[in-house]
Amino acid sequence: MKEYSKFIILFLSSGFLFSVAALDTMEKSAVRGSIVFRTYCVLCHGEAADGKGRLATGKVPPPANLTITKLTDAQKEEIIKKGGGGVNRSPFMPPWKEELSEEQIKDVISYINFLSKSK
C-alpha cells in the first residue's frame, strides 16, 4: 500500500510541476509579447490595449479593444499577419508577417490573451 501511495504522490507531483512549468512558459511568452506590442502596436491600440492609442483618433472603424476580444488564436494570427484590410477589417491595421517572426506573433497573441483574461 505504501508503494502505491508513493506512486500516486509522485504522479500528482509531476503533473503539478508540469503545470507550473507550462504556466512559466506562457508567462514568458506574454512578457515577450508585451515588448513586441509596445514596439509595434501601442500607437494605435494604446498602452492599455483598449483601442485608444495616440493614432486611433478619427479612425473608422477604430482600432480593436484587445482586452475584450473573443477571437480565436488562429483569427488573431491571421489578422496580425495579413493586416485588417487582408481580412475584411480596418484597413488601418497593417500586415506584420514580413516584420514579425512567427515567435513574435505567438508572443503578442499570448500577451493579448493575458490582457483579455485579466479583465
C-alpha positions in Angstrom: 0.0 0.0 0.0 2.9 2.4 0.8 4.4 1.8 -2.7 1.0 2.6 -4.2 0.7 5.8 -2.2 4.2 6.9 -3.2 3.4 6.3 -6.8 0.2 8.4 -6.5 2.1 11.2 -4.8 4.9 11.1 -7.4 2.3 11.1 -10.2 0.4 14.1 -8.8 3.6 16.0 -8.1 4.9 15.5 -11.6 1.6 16.8 -13.0 1.8 19.8 -10.7 5.4 20.5 -11.8 4.4 20.2 -15.4 1.6 22.7 -14.9 3.9 25.2 -13.2 6.5 24.8 -16.0 3.8 25.3 -18.6 2.5 28.4 -16.8 6.0 29.8 -16.6 6.5 29.3 -20.3 3.2 31.1 -21.1 4.1 33.9 -18.8 7.5 34.3 -20.5 5.7 34.4 -23.9 3.3 37.1 -22.7 6.2 39.2 -21.3 8.0 38.9 -24.6 4.7 39.8 -26.3 4.2 42.9 -24.3 7.6 44.2 -25.6 6.6 43.5 -29.2 3.2 45.1 -28.5 4.8 48.2 -27.1 7.1 48.4 -30.1 4.6 47.9 -32.9 1.0 48.1 -31.7 0.8 50.7 -28.9 0.4 53.8 -31.1 -3.0 52.5 -32.4 -4.2 50.1 -29.7 -2.9 52.1 -26.8 -0.9 51.4 -23.6 -3.9 49.6 -22.1 -4.6 47.8 -25.4 -8.1 49.3 -25.3 -8.0 50.7 -28.8 -7.4 54.3 -27.6 -3.8 54.9 -28.8 -2.5 58.2 -30.0 -3.1 57.4 -33.6 -6.6 56.0 -33.0 -8.3 59.3 -33.1 -10.6 59.6 -36.1 -10.1 56.1 -37.4 -13.3 54.4 -38.6 -13.5 51.7 -37.6 -11.3 52.4 -34.5 -8.6 50.0 -33.5 -9.8 46.9 -31.7 -10.1 46.9 -27.9 -7.9 43.9 -27.4 -8.9 43.5 -23.7 -12.3 42.2 -24.7 -11.6 40.2 -27.8 -13.4 37.0 -28.5 -11.3 35.9 -31.4 -9.5 32.6 -31.6 -5.7 32.5 -31.6 -5.9 31.5 -35.3 -8.0 34.5 -36.1 -5.7 36.8 -34.2 -2.7 35.3 -36.0 -4.4 35.8 -39.4 -5.2 39.5 -38.6 -1.7 40.2 -37.4 -0.1 38.5 -40.5 -2.5 39.9 -43.1 -3.5 43.2 -41.6 -7.0 44.4 -41.2 -7.5 45.0 -44.9 -6.4 41.5 -45.7 -9.3 40.0 -43.6 -12.1 42.5 -44.3 -11.4 44.6 -41.2 -10.0 48.0 -40.7 -7.6 49.0 -43.5 -5.6 51.0 -40.9 -4.2 47.8 -39.4 -1.0 46.9 -41.3 0.1 43.4 -42.1 3.0 42.3 -39.9 4.0 39.0 -41.5 7.1 40.4 -43.1 8.1 42.4 -40.0 7.5 40.0 -37.1 8.7 36.4 -36.7 6.4 33.5 -36.0 7.6 33.5 -32.4 6.9 37.3 -32.0 3.4 36.8 -33.4 2.7 34.0 -31.0 4.1 36.1 -28.1 1.8 39.0 -29.0 -1.1 36.6 -29.0 -0.1 35.3 -25.6 0.0 38.9 -24.4 -3.4 39.7 -25.8 -4.8 36.6 -24.2 -3.3 37.6 -20.9 -4.9 41.0 -21.1 -8.3 39.7 -22.0 -8.2 37.1 -19.2 -7.2 39.7 -16.6 -10.5 41.7 -17.2 
